Amino acid sequence: MEIILALLLTCAVLVEGGVVKENCESHNEVETLKSDLDRPYLLAVDYSTNTVYFSYSLNLDDDVFKTAFVNLNTKEFGEVAGINNGFAQTVDEKNHDIYIGGSDGVYKYSHNAKEAQFLSQLGNIWTLYFKDVLYYSVFPSQFLYTFANGVSARFKDLEDTKVDHFIIDNDDIMFYTNSTGLYGQKKGTKDSVLYREYSKDGVRGLTTDINGNAFICIADGIYKINKVNTSLDKVLSVDDAFGLAFDNENNIVYSDAMRLVRVKSVKSC
């Protein structure tokens, strides 16, 4: 009886009112995935392979970029060959297709074959996003287009609006940024809501997690977009953050000026 009582007292599971509660604490475990990169940017994760794609600068003085990837399971690093100045990347999660934008248009990339196929000469790609169709903007106009079945068309919801970053969340709310700030707008309408004013270089990334919740990345950290209060809730402080994505277990993957980093929430019981 004394042995049984001792085991019960040292057990980390508490029972209160018939409800089992774990006496656990959680903390963030920070893992450097790749270092010695110059401003990794525009992160996108293929959940099927748990691989993050991103661009980084090859030259401090000129706008020369390269698309690369890191396998989040093995930390394998590789560069994507065959793309002219790879800058923007996005993933069609349903079909596991990877799209990469360069200075001459959009490419479709096969991770297994490690080959890039030129898709269409759409211009100097500024941003890419996929949800049902491929959305893209080009530099320097920065107007948003869709590309589907080989046809490019101006996106009517934002026909007269310049776009730097663009996503669509789980409620079909479009979030986008430009030189004036961060905006939210229901897809199919033209009624925008200003969430926060920003300068031209204020916002460095927009993404959704695996549940479709929207997040924003600015220089001092990562924020969840709060649609109820039209505000931003800080979830992680980062020194000089540059990009943001989530892996297939919904862990934060971010970049700073020199590194690619993953943050895991770990429970200690």
Buried (B, 14 or more C-beta within 10 A) or exposed (E): EEEEEEEEEEEEEEEEEEEEEEEEEEEEEEEEBBEEBBBBBBBBBBBEBBBBBBBBBEEEEEEEBBBBBBBBEEEEEEEBEBBEBBBBBBBBBEEBBBBBBBBBBBBBBEBEEEEBEBBBEBBBBBBBBBBEBBBBBBBEEBBBBBBEEEEBEEBEBBEEBBBBBBBBBEEEBBBBBBEBBBBBBBEEEEEBEEBBEBEEEBBBBBBBBBEBBBBBBBBEBBBBBEBEEEEBEEEBEBEEBBBBBBBBEEBBBBBBEBBBBBBBEEEEE
